Amino acid sequence: MELEMAIRERIQERYDILHELYDIWFTENPAYIAPKERFYQQDHIEKHRAITYLLDKGYIVATPVTHEPEQVAVCITVDGIDFFEQGRLEGKGNGWGIVIEQSYE
């Protein structure tokens, strides 16, 4: 049961990141600009691993910002949009409450 809860929390972490980038994608500037050390953070290891997973799956991309070497532009890819939308429509990754409710099944 403990491992299942950890898995659900990790899935939720990835959906939360995709949700933020999905919302940003549909604004005037579709990329999230952040300092590299904030994006590739090591302090929150679960978030770092979630970001690495999303990059490896091709659901997000991170590119250096021209003329600002300490900044990175992050955006969701078309595969990431499809994955996020499909998951939301299927009831996955709908927020922390869903993770908690499912853990007691």
C-alpha positions as CSV (number, residue, x, y, z in Angstrom):
1,M,0.0,0.0,0.0
2,E,2.9,2.4,0.8
3,L,4.5,1.8,-2.6
4,E,1.2,2.3,-4.4
5,M,0.8,5.7,-2.6
6,A,4.3,6.7,-3.6
7,I,3.6,5.7,-7.2
8,R,0.4,7.8,-7.3
9,E,2.2,10.8,-5.8
10,R,4.9,10.5,-8.5
11,I,2.3,10.3,-11.2
12,Q,0.6,13.3,-9.8
13,E,3.8,15.3,-9.7
14,R,4.3,14.7,-13.4
15,Y,0.7,15.7,-14.2
16,D,1.1,18.8,-12.1
17,I,4.2,19.8,-14.1
18,L,2.5,19.1,-17.4
19,H,-0.6,21.0,-16.3
20,E,1.4,24.1,-15.5
21,L,3.2,23.9,-18.9
22,Y,0.0,23.1,-20.7
23,D,-1.6,26.3,-19.3
24,I,1.4,28.3,-20.3
25,W,1.4,26.9,-23.8
26,F,-2.0,28.4,-24.5
27,T,-0.9,32.0,-23.6
28,E,0.9,34.6,-25.6
29,N,4.3,33.2,-24.7
30,P,4.1,29.4,-24.8
31,A,7.4,28.8,-22.9
32,Y,8.2,29.0,-19.3
33,I,11.5,30.9,-18.8
34,A,13.4,30.0,-15.6
35,P,16.9,30.0,-14.2
36,K,18.6,26.7,-15.0
37,E,19.2,26.0,-11.3
38,R,15.5,26.4,-10.5
39,F,14.3,24.2,-13.3
40,Y,16.9,21.5,-12.9
41,Q,16.6,21.7,-9.1
42,Q,18.3,19.2,-6.9
43,D,16.7,20.2,-3.6
44,H,13.4,18.5,-4.4
45,I,14.6,15.1,-5.7
46,E,11.1,13.9,-6.6
47,K,10.4,17.0,-8.8
48,H,13.9,16.7,-10.3
49,R,13.1,13.0,-11.3
50,A,9.7,14.0,-12.6
51,I,11.2,16.6,-14.8
52,T,13.9,14.2,-16.0
53,Y,11.2,11.6,-16.8
54,L,9.2,14.2,-18.8
55,L,12.2,15.3,-20.7
56,D,13.2,11.7,-21.5
57,K,9.7,10.8,-22.7
58,G,9.7,13.8,-25.0
59,Y,6.7,15.4,-23.2
60,I,8.6,18.6,-22.5
61,V,11.7,20.3,-24.0
62,A,14.1,22.6,-22.4
63,T,16.3,24.9,-24.5
64,P,18.8,27.6,-23.5
65,V,17.6,31.1,-23.9
66,T,19.6,33.1,-26.5
67,H,22.0,35.6,-24.9
68,E,21.0,34.5,-21.4
69,P,23.1,31.4,-20.6
70,E,21.7,31.0,-17.1
71,Q,18.1,30.8,-18.3
72,V,16.2,28.0,-19.9
73,A,12.9,28.0,-21.9
74,V,10.7,25.0,-21.1
75,C,7.6,24.1,-23.0
76,I,5.3,21.2,-23.4
77,T,5.5,19.2,-26.7
78,V,2.6,18.0,-28.9
79,D,3.1,14.5,-27.4
80,G,2.9,16.1,-23.9
81,I,-0.3,17.9,-24.8
82,D,-1.9,14.7,-26.1
83,F,-0.7,12.7,-23.0
84,F,-2.0,15.4,-20.6
85,E,-5.4,15.8,-22.3
86,Q,-6.0,12.1,-22.6
87,G,-5.1,11.6,-19.0
88,R,-7.3,14.4,-17.8
89,L,-10.3,13.2,-19.9
90,E,-9.7,9.7,-18.4
91,G,-9.7,11.1,-14.9
92,K,-6.0,10.7,-14.3
93,G,-4.0,13.5,-12.8
94,N,-7.0,15.6,-11.7
95,G,-5.3,16.9,-8.6
96,W,-4.1,15.8,-5.2
97,G,-7.6,14.8,-4.1
98,I,-7.7,12.1,-6.7
99,V,-4.4,10.6,-5.4
100,I,-5.7,10.6,-1.8
101,E,-9.1,9.1,-2.7
102,Q,-7.6,6.3,-4.8
103,S,-5.1,5.4,-2.1
104,Y,-7.9,4.1,0.2
105,E,-9.6,1.8,-2.3
